[in-house]
């Protein structure tokens, strides 16, 4: 479960880096998670 969580977070971070405009949206997601 932890490994999956970490891997998922890494994917979200990569997506965030590719789309800097969605940075605030990603931050909101992490706050909810």
mmCIF file of the C-alpha atoms, coordinates in Angstrom:
data_MODEL
# 
_entry.id   MODEL 
# 
loop_
_atom_site.group_PDB 
_atom_site.id 
_atom_site.type_symbol 
_atom_site.label_atom_id 
_atom_site.label_alt_id 
_atom_site.label_comp_id 
_atom_site.label_asym_id 
_atom_site.label_entity_id 
_atom_site.label_seq_id 
_atom_site.pdbx_PDB_ins_code 
_atom_site.Cartn_x 
_atom_site.Cartn_y 
_atom_site.Cartn_z 
_atom_site.occupancy 
_atom_site.B_iso_or_equiv 
_atom_site.pdbx_formal_charge 
_atom_site.auth_seq_id 
_atom_site.auth_comp_id 
_atom_site.auth_asym_id 
_atom_site.auth_atom_id 
_atom_site.pdbx_PDB_model_num 
ATOM 1  C CA . UNK A 1 1  ? 0.000  0.000  0.000   1.00 0.00 ? 1  UNK A CA 1 
ATOM 2  C CA . UNK A 1 2  ? 2.785  2.399  0.912   1.00 0.00 ? 2  UNK A CA 1 
ATOM 3  C CA . UNK A 1 3  ? 4.737  1.551  -2.232  1.00 0.00 ? 3  UNK A CA 1 
ATOM 4  C CA . UNK A 1 4  ? 1.686  2.206  -4.368  1.00 0.00 ? 4  UNK A CA 1 
ATOM 5  C CA . UNK A 1 5  ? 1.068  5.492  -2.569  1.00 0.00 ? 5  UNK A CA 1 
ATOM 6  C CA . UNK A 1 6  ? 4.651  6.653  -3.133  1.00 0.00 ? 6  UNK A CA 1 
ATOM 7  C CA . UNK A 1 7  ? 4.591  5.616  -6.779  1.00 0.00 ? 7  UNK A CA 1 
ATOM 8  C CA . UNK A 1 8  ? 1.303  7.424  -7.307  1.00 0.00 ? 8  UNK A CA 1 
ATOM 9  C CA . UNK A 1 9  ? 2.679  10.569 -5.679  1.00 0.00 ? 9  UNK A CA 1 
ATOM 10 C CA . UNK A 1 10 ? 5.735  10.422 -7.944  1.00 0.00 ? 10 UNK A CA 1 
ATOM 11 C CA . UNK A 1 11 ? 3.463  10.284 -10.990 1.00 0.00 ? 11 UNK A CA 1 
ATOM 12 C CA . UNK A 1 12 ? 1.521  13.290 -9.713  1.00 0.00 ? 12 UNK A CA 1 
ATOM 13 C CA . UNK A 1 13 ? 4.766  15.189 -9.122  1.00 0.00 ? 13 UNK A CA 1 
ATOM 14 C CA . UNK A 1 14 ? 5.994  14.396 -12.641 1.00 0.00 ? 14 UNK A CA 1 
ATOM 15 C CA . UNK A 1 15 ? 2.672  15.557 -14.049 1.00 0.00 ? 15 UNK A CA 1 
ATOM 16 C CA . UNK A 1 16 ? 2.961  18.721 -11.966 1.00 0.00 ? 16 UNK A CA 1 
ATOM 17 C CA . UNK A 1 17 ? 6.457  19.389 -13.311 1.00 0.00 ? 17 UNK A CA 1 
ATOM 18 C CA . UNK A 1 18 ? 5.259  18.930 -16.888 1.00 0.00 ? 18 UNK A CA 1 
ATOM 19 C CA . UNK A 1 19 ? 2.323  21.247 -16.269 1.00 0.00 ? 19 UNK A CA 1 
ATOM 20 C CA . UNK A 1 20 ? 3.579  24.035 -14.028 1.00 0.00 ? 20 UNK A CA 1 
ATOM 21 C CA . UNK A 1 21 ? 0.313  25.912 -14.501 1.00 0.00 ? 21 UNK A CA 1 
ATOM 22 C CA . UNK A 1 22 ? -1.507 23.213 -12.538 1.00 0.00 ? 22 UNK A CA 1 
ATOM 23 C CA . UNK A 1 23 ? 0.763  23.627 -9.530  1.00 0.00 ? 23 UNK A CA 1 
ATOM 24 C CA . UNK A 1 24 ? -1.931 25.140 -7.317  1.00 0.00 ? 24 UNK A CA 1 
ATOM 25 C CA . UNK A 1 25 ? -4.344 22.384 -8.335  1.00 0.00 ? 25 UNK A CA 1 
ATOM 26 C CA . UNK A 1 26 ? -1.798 19.727 -7.390  1.00 0.00 ? 26 UNK A CA 1 
ATOM 27 C CA . UNK A 1 27 ? -1.238 21.413 -4.034  1.00 0.00 ? 27 UNK A CA 1 
ATOM 28 C CA . UNK A 1 28 ? -4.980 21.272 -3.381  1.00 0.00 ? 28 UNK A CA 1 
ATOM 29 C CA . UNK A 1 29 ? -4.946 17.569 -4.205  1.00 0.00 ? 29 UNK A CA 1 
ATOM 30 C CA . UNK A 1 30 ? -2.113 16.893 -1.757  1.00 0.00 ? 30 UNK A CA 1 
ATOM 31 C CA . UNK A 1 31 ? -3.967 18.809 0.953   1.00 0.00 ? 31 UNK A CA 1 
ATOM 32 C CA . UNK A 1 32 ? -7.023 16.606 0.412   1.00 0.00 ? 32 UNK A CA 1 
ATOM 33 C CA . UNK A 1 33 ? -4.960 13.410 0.344   1.00 0.00 ? 33 UNK A CA 1 
# 
